[in-house]
Amino acid sequence: MKTDIWLVAELTITGGKNEDFKERMKALIELVRSKEPDTLLFECYFNEDETKCYPFELYRDSGALQVHLKNVTDAFEKILEVAELTRLEIYGNATEDLKKDLAPLGAKVFKDWTGFTR
Protein backbone atom coordinates (compact mmCIF):
# COMPACT_ATOMS: atom_id res chain seq x y z
CA MET A 1 0.00 0.00 0.00
CA LYS A 2 1.21 3.50 -0.83
CA THR A 3 2.10 5.64 2.17
CA ASP A 4 2.88 9.02 0.62
CA ILE A 5 0.53 11.89 1.41
CA TRP A 6 -0.24 14.88 -0.82
CA LEU A 7 -1.53 18.14 0.58
CA VAL A 8 -3.16 20.77 -1.61
CA ALA A 9 -4.35 24.03 -0.07
CA GLU A 10 -5.76 27.36 -1.09
CA LEU A 11 -4.89 30.51 0.82
CA THR A 12 -6.81 33.69 0.05
CA ILE A 13 -4.57 36.69 0.68
CA THR A 14 -5.95 39.71 2.49
CA GLY A 15 -6.19 42.72 0.16
CA GLY A 16 -2.88 44.50 -0.27
CA LYS A 17 -0.90 42.03 1.85
CA ASN A 18 0.78 40.12 -1.00
CA GLU A 19 4.38 41.08 -0.22
CA ASP A 20 3.90 40.45 3.49
CA PHE A 21 2.34 37.08 2.65
CA LYS A 22 5.24 36.14 0.36
CA GLU A 23 7.84 36.95 3.01
CA ARG A 24 6.00 34.89 5.62
CA MET A 25 5.59 31.98 3.21
CA LYS A 26 9.29 32.07 2.31
CA ALA A 27 10.15 31.84 6.01
CA LEU A 28 7.82 28.87 6.45
CA ILE A 29 9.28 27.11 3.41
CA GLU A 30 12.83 27.61 4.66
CA LEU A 31 11.83 26.16 8.04
CA VAL A 32 10.38 23.11 6.29
CA ARG A 33 13.41 22.74 4.00
CA SER A 34 15.86 22.80 6.91
CA LYS A 35 13.98 20.67 9.47
CA GLU A 36 11.81 18.18 7.60
CA PRO A 37 13.67 15.62 5.48
CA ASP A 38 10.46 13.64 4.98
CA THR A 39 8.75 16.59 3.31
CA LEU A 40 9.56 15.60 -0.25
CA LEU A 41 8.02 18.52 -2.12
CA PHE A 42 6.73 21.96 -1.15
CA GLU A 43 5.80 24.27 -4.01
CA CYS A 44 3.54 27.31 -4.14
CA TYR A 45 1.57 28.69 -7.08
CA PHE A 46 -0.42 31.92 -7.47
CA ASN A 47 -3.47 32.75 -9.51
CA GLU A 48 -3.09 35.53 -12.11
CA ASP A 49 -3.74 38.49 -9.78
CA GLU A 50 -1.94 36.88 -6.82
CA THR A 51 -4.97 36.98 -4.54
CA LYS A 52 -4.73 33.22 -3.96
CA CYS A 53 -1.80 30.95 -3.23
CA TYR A 54 -1.89 27.20 -3.82
CA PRO A 55 0.68 25.19 -1.87
CA PHE A 56 1.31 21.66 -3.17
CA GLU A 57 3.10 19.45 -0.65
CA LEU A 58 4.24 15.83 -0.65
CA TYR A 59 5.10 13.87 2.49
CA ARG A 60 6.73 10.46 2.81
CA ASP A 61 3.86 9.27 5.03
CA SER A 62 1.24 10.39 7.57
CA GLY A 63 3.87 10.72 10.28
CA ALA A 64 5.85 13.19 8.17
CA LEU A 65 2.79 15.39 7.76
CA GLN A 66 2.13 15.19 11.50
CA VAL A 67 5.72 16.36 12.14
CA HIS A 68 5.15 19.17 9.66
CA LEU A 69 1.97 20.32 11.41
CA LYS A 70 3.87 20.61 14.70
CA ASN A 71 6.90 22.34 13.15
CA VAL A 72 5.02 25.08 11.34
CA THR A 73 2.43 26.07 13.95
CA ASP A 74 3.96 29.48 14.72
CA ALA A 75 4.94 30.27 11.13
CA PHE A 76 1.50 29.27 9.86
CA GLU A 77 -0.24 31.45 12.46
CA LYS A 78 1.76 34.41 11.07
CA ILE A 79 0.56 33.54 7.57
CA LEU A 80 -3.03 33.45 8.80
CA GLU A 81 -2.63 37.08 9.93
CA VAL A 82 -2.50 38.07 6.24
CA ALA A 83 -4.42 35.23 4.55
CA GLU A 84 -7.28 32.82 5.10
CA LEU A 85 -7.10 29.06 4.59
CA THR A 86 -9.98 28.57 2.16
CA ARG A 87 -9.31 24.98 1.06
CA LEU A 88 -7.33 22.06 2.42
CA GLU A 89 -7.29 18.66 0.73
CA ILE A 90 -5.29 15.58 1.65
CA TYR A 91 -4.70 12.78 -0.86
CA GLY A 92 -3.39 9.36 0.15
CA ASN A 93 -3.91 6.72 2.78
CA ALA A 94 -3.96 8.99 5.83
CA THR A 95 -3.89 7.34 9.24
CA GLU A 96 -6.74 7.92 11.66
CA ASP A 97 -4.38 9.95 13.89
CA LEU A 98 -3.52 12.24 10.99
CA LYS A 99 -7.20 12.68 10.14
CA LYS A 100 -7.85 13.75 13.75
CA ASP A 101 -4.96 16.22 13.62
CA LEU A 102 -6.33 17.74 10.39
CA ALA A 103 -9.99 17.92 11.45
CA PRO A 104 -9.69 21.35 13.15
CA LEU A 105 -8.36 22.77 9.86
CA GLY A 106 -11.43 21.55 7.95
CA ALA A 107 -9.40 19.23 5.74
CA LYS A 108 -11.12 17.00 3.21
CA VAL A 109 -9.34 13.65 3.03
CA PHE A 110 -9.33 11.49 -0.11
CA LYS A 111 -8.02 7.93 -0.05
CA ASP A 112 -5.77 6.44 -2.69
CA TRP A 113 -7.39 4.17 -5.22
CA THR A 114 -5.14 3.39 -8.18
CA GLY A 115 -2.46 4.77 -10.44
CA PHE A 116 1.33 4.96 -10.62
CA THR A 117 4.27 7.25 -10.03
CA ARG A 118 7.39 7.19 -12.17
Stockholm file with secondary structure:
# STOCKHOLM 1.0

chainA/1-118         MKTDIWLVAELTITGGKNEDFKERMKALIELVRSKEPDTLLFECYFNEDETKCYPFELYRDSGALQVHLKNVTDAFEKILEVAELTRLEIYGNATEDLKKDLAPLGAKVFKDWTGFTR
#=GR chainA/1-118 SS CCCCEEEEEEEEECTTCHHHHHHHHHHHHHHHHHHCTTEEEEEEEECTTSSEEEEEEEESSHHHHHHHHHHTHHHHHHHTTTEEEEEEEEEECCCHHHHHHHGGGTCEEECCCSCCCC
#=GC SS_cons         CCCCEEEEEEEEECTTCHHHHHHHHHHHHHHHHHHCTTEEEEEEEECTTSSEEEEEEEESSHHHHHHHHHHTHHHHHHHTTTEEEEEEEEEECCCHHHHHHHGGGTCEEECCCSCCCC
//
